[in-house]
């Protein structure tokens, strides 16, 4: 089963963060450079549970403020939308 996820990309780091709906693993994929025509679609598998993922990046915008495991370990505050 293909799980479709839509999100916006962060313009400062040019990546799109996502969470696997099946297992909750946080991940990110870089957005192609130069800026593409929106939307951009990626297909892949979750490295944790192997769910088939279809990610759609709709453009640049505020990121999901979910705290990643690394941010929790370093006790960094969540990223703020611009």
N, CA, C and O atoms as CSV, one atom per row, in Angstrom:
chain,resi,resn,atom,element,x,y,z
A,1,UNK,N,N,0.834,-1.172,0.000
A,1,UNK,CA,C,0.000,0.000,0.000
A,1,UNK,C,C,0.887,1.246,0.000
A,1,UNK,O,O,1.832,1.349,0.782
A,2,UNK,N,N,0.571,2.179,-0.880
A,2,UNK,CA,C,1.341,3.405,-1.008
A,2,UNK,C,C,0.725,4.472,-0.107
A,2,UNK,O,O,-0.465,4.769,-0.213
A,3,UNK,N,N,1.533,5.043,0.775
A,3,UNK,CA,C,1.073,6.090,1.687
A,3,UNK,C,C,1.509,7.430,1.101
A,3,UNK,O,O,2.695,7.643,0.853
A,4,UNK,N,N,0.556,8.332,0.880
A,4,UNK,CA,C,0.878,9.642,0.314
A,4,UNK,C,C,0.961,10.682,1.429
A,4,UNK,O,O,0.071,10.777,2.274
A,5,UNK,N,N,2.054,11.465,1.418
A,5,UNK,CA,C,2.292,12.511,2.403
A,5,UNK,C,C,2.560,13.806,1.641
A,5,UNK,O,O,3.384,13.828,0.727
A,6,UNK,N,N,1.869,14.883,2.013
A,6,UNK,CA,C,2.120,16.201,1.416
A,6,UNK,C,C,2.736,17.103,2.471
A,6,UNK,O,O,2.340,17.071,3.636
A,7,UNK,N,N,3.713,17.910,2.056
A,7,UNK,CA,C,4.354,18.826,2.984
A,7,UNK,C,C,4.985,19.979,2.228
A,7,UNK,O,O,5.100,19.949,1.003
A,8,UNK,N,N,5.397,21.006,2.983
A,8,UNK,CA,C,6.121,22.141,2.426
A,8,UNK,C,C,7.601,21.961,2.730
A,8,UNK,O,O,7.970,21.264,3.676
A,9,UNK,N,N,8.442,22.590,1.926
A,9,UNK,CA,C,9.884,22.519,2.134
A,9,UNK,C,C,10.356,23.767,2.870
A,9,UNK,O,O,9.757,24.835,2.749
A,10,UNK,N,N,11.422,23.621,3.624
A,10,UNK,CA,C,12.038,24.742,4.332
A,10,UNK,C,C,12.973,25.465,3.359
A,10,UNK,O,O,13.840,24.839,2.750
A,11,UNK,N,N,12.798,26.775,3.213
A,11,UNK,CA,C,13.619,27.519,2.258
A,11,UNK,C,C,15.050,27.736,2.756
A,11,UNK,O,O,15.954,27.937,1.945
A,12,UNK,N,N,15.274,27.701,4.072
A,12,UNK,CA,C,16.631,27.951,4.572
A,12,UNK,C,C,17.535,26.723,4.430
A,12,UNK,O,O,18.730,26.873,4.178
A,13,UNK,N,N,16.996,25.529,4.586
A,13,UNK,CA,C,17.840,24.332,4.461
A,13,UNK,C,C,17.495,23.505,3.217
A,13,UNK,O,O,18.154,22.503,2.937
A,14,UNK,N,N,16.472,23.920,2.474
A,14,UNK,CA,C,16.075,23.278,1.218
A,14,UNK,C,C,15.763,21.788,1.387
A,14,UNK,O,O,16.107,20.969,0.535
A,15,UNK,N,N,15.104,21.453,2.501
A,15,UNK,CA,C,14.693,20.076,2.745
A,15,UNK,C,C,13.216,20.031,3.140
A,15,UNK,O,O,12.637,21.022,3.586
A,16,UNK,N,N,12.637,18.863,2.963
A,16,UNK,CA,C,11.248,18.632,3.369
A,16,UNK,C,C,11.263,17.559,4.448
A,16,UNK,O,O,11.732,16.446,4.215
A,17,UNK,N,N,10.750,17.892,5.625
A,17,UNK,CA,C,10.676,16.924,6.724
A,17,UNK,C,C,9.374,16.155,6.627
A,17,UNK,O,O,8.347,16.699,6.222
A,18,UNK,N,N,9.423,14.880,7.003
A,18,UNK,CA,C,8.229,14.039,6.994
A,18,UNK,C,C,8.256,13.079,8.154
A,18,UNK,O,O,9.310,12.811,8.730
A,19,UNK,N,N,7.077,12.553,8.501
A,19,UNK,CA,C,6.925,11.506,9.516
A,19,UNK,C,C,6.222,10.335,8.852
A,19,UNK,O,O,5.212,10.524,8.173
A,20,UNK,N,N,6.736,9.140,9.036
A,20,UNK,CA,C,6.075,7.950,8.501
A,20,UNK,C,C,4.791,7.716,9.289
A,20,UNK,O,O,4.839,7.577,10.511
A,21,UNK,N,N,3.640,7.670,8.611
A,21,UNK,CA,C,2.384,7.442,9.321
A,21,UNK,C,C,2.277,6.047,9.941
A,21,UNK,O,O,1.489,5.842,10.865
A,22,UNK,N,N,3.051,5.097,9.447
A,22,UNK,CA,C,2.978,3.733,9.982
A,22,UNK,C,C,3.757,3.557,11.278
A,22,UNK,O,O,3.246,2.981,12.239
A,23,UNK,N,N,5.010,4.056,11.309
A,23,UNK,CA,C,5.843,3.802,12.485
A,23,UNK,C,C,6.277,5.074,13.207
A,23,UNK,O,O,6.824,4.989,14.306
A,24,UNK,N,N,6.048,6.259,12.618
A,24,UNK,CA,C,6.398,7.512,13.276
A,24,UNK,C,C,7.835,7.961,13.080
A,24,UNK,O,O,8.251,8.954,13.676
A,25,UNK,N,N,8.610,7.250,12.253
A,25,UNK,CA,C,9.992,7.639,12.009
A,25,UNK,C,C,10.030,9.004,11.323
A,25,UNK,O,O,9.313,9.235,10.349
A,26,UNK,N,N,10.861,9.896,11.828
A,26,UNK,CA,C,11.042,11.211,11.208
A,26,UNK,C,C,12.147,11.114,10.164
A,26,UNK,O,O,13.146,10.423,10.362
A,27,UNK,N,N,11.956,11.806,9.066
A,27,UNK,CA,C,12.962,11.811,8.022
A,27,UNK,C,C,12.911,13.112,7.251
A,27,UNK,O,O,12.043,13.952,7.490
A,28,UNK,N,N,13.830,13.275,6.336
A,28,UNK,CA,C,13.831,14.446,5.474
A,28,UNK,C,C,14.461,14.093,4.133
A,28,UNK,O,O,15.330,13.225,4.044
A,29,UNK,N,N,14.008,14.778,3.102
A,29,UNK,CA,C,14.580,14.616,1.768
A,29,UNK,C,C,14.938,15.988,1.235
A,29,UNK,O,O,14.181,16.941,1.420
A,30,UNK,N,N,16.093,16.105,0.570
A,30,UNK,CA,C,16.464,17.395,-0.008
A,30,UNK,C,C,15.591,17.711,-1.221
A,30,UNK,O,O,15.172,16.813,-1.951
A,31,UNK,N,N,15.330,18.987,-1.419
A,31,UNK,CA,C,14.575,19.452,-2.578
A,31,UNK,C,C,15.578,19.712,-3.696
A,31,UNK,O,O,16.649,20.262,-3.439
A,32,UNK,N,N,15.256,19.330,-4.932
A,32,UNK,CA,C,16.197,19.576,-6.038
A,32,UNK,C,C,16.552,21.055,-6.167
A,32,UNK,O,O,15.732,21.928,-5.882
A,33,UNK,N,N,17.765,21.323,-6.595
A,33,UNK,CA,C,18.210,22.693,-6.799
A,33,UNK,C,C,18.622,22.834,-8.264
A,33,UNK,O,O,19.264,21.920,-8.782
A,34,UNK,N,N,18.301,23.887,-8.939
A,34,UNK,CA,C,17.566,25.070,-8.521
A,34,UNK,C,C,16.106,24.755,-8.225
A,34,UNK,O,O,15.622,23.657,-8.500
A,35,UNK,N,N,15.415,25.740,-7.659
A,35,UNK,CA,C,14.023,25.548,-7.243
A,35,UNK,C,C,13.191,24.968,-8.388
A,35,UNK,O,O,13.182,25.508,-9.494
A,36,UNK,N,N,12.502,23.877,-8.115
A,36,UNK,CA,C,11.729,23.198,-9.158
A,36,UNK,C,C,10.347,23.828,-9.350
A,36,UNK,O,O,9.955,24.743,-8.626
A,37,UNK,N,N,9.639,23.323,-10.326
A,37,UNK,CA,C,8.221,23.671,-10.471
A,37,UNK,C,C,7.463,22.830,-9.466
A,37,UNK,O,O,7.724,21.633,-9.340
A,38,UNK,N,N,6.538,23.425,-8.758
A,38,UNK,CA,C,5.801,22.712,-7.712
A,38,UNK,C,C,4.563,22.085,-8.294
A,38,UNK,O,O,4.029,22.627,-9.262
A,39,UNK,N,N,4.079,21.009,-7.788
A,39,UNK,CA,C,4.652,20.167,-6.729
A,39,UNK,C,C,5.740,19.241,-7.269
A,39,UNK,O,O,5.813,18.969,-8.468
A,40,UNK,N,N,6.586,18.762,-6.346
A,40,UNK,CA,C,7.623,17.783,-6.646
A,40,UNK,C,C,7.250,16.513,-5.902
A,40,UNK,O,O,6.881,16.566,-4.729
A,41,UNK,N,N,7.340,15.372,-6.572
A,41,UNK,CA,C,6.991,14.106,-5.923
A,41,UNK,C,C,8.207,13.202,-5.820
A,41,UNK,O,O,9.014,13.104,-6.744
A,42,UNK,N,N,8.319,12.540,-4.666
A,42,UNK,CA,C,9.366,11.563,-4.408
A,42,UNK,C,C,8.692,10.235,-4.081
A,42,UNK,O,O,7.604,10.222,-3.507
A,43,UNK,N,N,9.308,9.151,-4.429
A,43,UNK,CA,C,8.802,7.833,-4.051
A,43,UNK,C,C,9.937,7.078,-3.367
A,43,UNK,O,O,11.094,7.172,-3.775
A,44,UNK,N,N,9.594,6.337,-2.334
A,44,UNK,CA,C,10.603,5.577,-1.616
A,44,UNK,C,C,9.980,4.695,-0.564
A,44,UNK,O,O,8.767,4.487,-0.546
A,45,UNK,N,N,10.812,4.181,0.304
A,45,UNK,CA,C,10.356,3.314,1.389
A,45,UNK,C,C,10.876,3.852,2.709
A,45,UNK,O,O,11.964,4.422,2.781
A,46,UNK,N,N,10.080,3.661,3.749
A,46,UNK,CA,C,10.510,4.031,5.094
A,46,UNK,C,C,11.651,3.086,5.487
A,46,UNK,O,O,11.500,1.869,5.374
A,47,UNK,N,N,12.786,3.620,5.945
A,47,UNK,CA,C,13.897,2.749,6.320
A,47,UNK,C,C,13.625,1.907,7.566
A,47,UNK,O,O,14.334,0.933,7.819
A,48,UNK,N,N,12.617,2.269,8.335
A,48,UNK,CA,C,12.314,1.529,9.557
A,48,UNK,C,C,11.319,0.391,9.325
A,48,UNK,O,O,11.589,-0.760,9.668
A,49,UNK,N,N,10.159,0.727,8.735
A,49,UNK,CA,C,9.099,-0.293,8.599
A,49,UNK,C,C,8.868,-0.746,7.166
A,49,UNK,O,O,8.021,-1.606,6.924
A,50,UNK,N,N,9.601,-0.187,6.213
A,50,UNK,CA,C,9.518,-0.531,4.788
A,50,UNK,C,C,8.187,-0.192,4.133
A,50,UNK,O,O,7.870,-0.739,3.078
A,51,UNK,N,N,7.398,0.700,4.734
A,51,UNK,CA,C,6.166,1.147,4.090
A,51,UNK,C,C,6.519,1.911,2.822
A,51,UNK,O,O,7.502,2.651,2.799
A,52,UNK,N,N,5.736,1.740,1.781
A,52,UNK,CA,C,5.935,2.459,0.533
A,52,UNK,C,C,5.390,3.876,0.696
A,52,UNK,O,O,4.218,4.059,1.026
A,53,UNK,N,N,6.244,4.883,0.465
A,53,UNK,CA,C,5.864,6.273,0.672
A,53,UNK,C,C,5.885,7.039,-0.643
A,53,UNK,O,O,6.772,6.846,-1.474
A,54,UNK,N,N,4.916,7.894,-0.816
A,54,UNK,CA,C,4.863,8.831,-1.926
A,54,UNK,C,C,4.782,10.216,-1.298
A,54,UNK,O,O,3.763,10.575,-0.708
A,55,UNK,N,N,5.863,10.999,-1.424
A,55,UNK,CA,C,5.927,12.310,-0.789
A,55,UNK,C,C,5.730,13.389,-1.837
A,55,UNK,O,O,6.354,13.367,-2.898
A,56,UNK,N,N,4.854,14.334,-1.527
A,56,UNK,CA,C,4.596,15.453,-2.421
A,56,UNK,C,C,4.995,16.739,-1.710
A,56,UNK,O,O,4.430,17.081,-0.671
A,57,UNK,N,N,5.976,17.456,-2.274
A,57,UNK,CA,C,6.401,18.735,-1.723
A,57,UNK,C,C,5.659,19.806,-2.515
A,57,UNK,O,O,5.815,19.915,-3.731
A,58,UNK,N,N,4.852,20.594,-1.810
A,58,UNK,CA,C,3.951,21.537,-2.469
A,58,UNK,C,C,4.565,22.911,-2.702
A,58,UNK,O,O,3.986,23.721,-3.425
A,59,UNK,N,N,5.712,23.192,-2.114
A,59,UNK,CA,C,6.367,24.491,-2.265
A,59,UNK,C,C,7.117,24.825,-0.994
A,59,UNK,O,O,7.241,23.987,-0.101
A,60,UNK,N,N,7.613,26.036,-0.909
A,60,UNK,CA,C,8.282,26.467,0.312
A,60,UNK,C,C,7.248,27.017,1.272
A,60,UNK,O,O,6.324,27.716,0.859
A,61,UNK,N,N,7.394,26.711,2.535
A,61,UNK,CA,C,6.453,27.177,3.536
A,61,UNK,C,C,6.896,26.762,4.915
A,61,UNK,O,O,7.988,26.219,5.082
A,62,UNK,N,N,6.052,27.014,5.921
A,62,UNK,CA,C,6.411,26.638,7.283
A,62,UNK,C,C,6.559,25.125,7.410
A,62,UNK,O,O,5.765,24.363,6.858
A,63,UNK,N,N,7.570,24.709,8.133
A,63,UNK,CA,C,7.817,23.289,8.374
A,63,UNK,C,C,6.986,22.795,9.540
A,63,UNK,O,O,6.578,23.571,10.405
A,64,UNK,N,N,6.746,21.517,9.554
A,64,UNK,CA,C,6.090,20.869,10.682
A,64,UNK,C,C,7.008,21.023,11.888
A,64,UNK,O,O,8.170,20.624,11.811
A,65,UNK,N,N,6.532,21.589,13.003
A,65,UNK,CA,C,7.413,21.827,14.150
A,65,UNK,C,C,7.717,20.583,14.973
A,65,UNK,O,O,8.157,20.710,16.116
A,66,UNK,N,N,7.498,19.382,14.434
A,66,UNK,CA,C,7.817,18.154,15.158
A,66,UNK,C,C,9.284,18.167,15.567
A,66,UNK,O,O,10.141,18.566,14.779
A,67,UNK,N,N,9.571,17.754,16.739
A,67,UNK,CA,C,10.941,17.688,17.236
A,67,UNK,C,C,11.522,16.332,16.858
A,67,UNK,O,O,10.930,15.293,17.151
A,68,UNK,N,N,12.682,16.345,16.207
A,68,UNK,CA,C,13.325,15.095,15.819
A,68,UNK,C,C,14.060,14.495,17.017
A,68,UNK,O,O,14.240,15.158,18.038
A,69,UNK,N,N,14.475,13.261,16.887
A,69,UNK,CA,C,15.203,12.588,17.966
A,69,UNK,C,C,16.510,13.320,18.285
A,69,UNK,O,O,16.884,13.430,19.452
A,70,UNK,N,N,17.202,13.818,17.266
A,70,UNK,CA,C,18.446,14.545,17.496
A,70,UNK,C,C,18.171,15.839,18.254
A,70,UNK,O,O,18.904,16.184,19.181
A,71,UNK,N,N,17.102,16.566,17.860
A,71,UNK,CA,C,16.757,17.796,18.562
A,71,UNK,C,C,16.397,17.515,20.019
A,71,UNK,O,O,16.732,18.304,20.902
A,72,UNK,N,N,15.712,16.386,20.280
A,72,UNK,CA,C,15.390,16.018,21.662
A,72,UNK,C,C,16.660,15.718,22.435
A,72,UNK,O,O,16.807,16.142,23.581
A,73,UNK,N,N,17.587,14.985,21.812
A,73,UNK,CA,C,18.825,14.613,22.495
A,73,UNK,C,C,19.663,15.850,22.822
A,73,UNK,O,O,20.283,15.918,23.883
A,74,UNK,N,N,19.684,16.825,21.915
A,74,UNK,CA,C,20.468,18.040,22.136
A,74,UNK,C,C,19.689,19.101,22.905
A,74,UNK,O,O,20.230,20.153,23.245
A,75,UNK,N,N,18.407,18.818,23.179
A,75,UNK,CA,C,17.503,19.730,23.885
A,75,UNK,C,C,17.381,21.073,23.171
A,75,UNK,O,O,17.345,22.130,23.800
A,76,UNK,N,N,17.316,21.005,21.831
A,76,UNK,CA,C,17.129,22.210,21.034
A,76,UNK,C,C,15.632,22.538,20.968
A,76,UNK,O,O,14.801,21.630,20.968
A,77,UNK,N,N,15.287,23.823,20.911
A,77,UNK,CA,C,13.875,24.156,20.755
A,77,UNK,C,C,13.401,23.775,19.357
A,77,UNK,O,O,14.213,23.720,18.434
A,78,UNK,N,N,12.104,23.511,19.177
A,78,UNK,CA,C,11.607,23.184,17.840
A,78,UNK,C,C,11.787,24.366,16.888
A,78,UNK,O,O,11.776,25.524,17.306
A,79,UNK,N,N,11.950,24.058,15.615
A,79,UNK,CA,C,12.098,25.116,14.600
A,79,UNK,C,C,10.831,25.935,14.543
A,79,UNK,O,O,9.727,25.397,14.629
A,80,UNK,N,N,10.989,27.236,14.398
A,80,UNK,CA,C,9.830,28.132,14.307
A,80,UNK,C,C,9.551,28.449,12.849
A,80,UNK,O,O,10.480,28.701,12.081
A,81,UNK,N,N,8.273,28.440,12.454
A,81,UNK,CA,C,7.950,28.826,11.080
A,81,UNK,C,C,8.309,30.289,10.857
A,81,UNK,O,O,8.209,31.111,11.768
A,82,UNK,N,N,8.723,30.600,9.652
A,82,UNK,CA,C,9.079,31.989,9.317
A,82,UNK,C,C,7.904,32.700,8.738
A,82,UNK,O,O,8.003,33.877,8.394
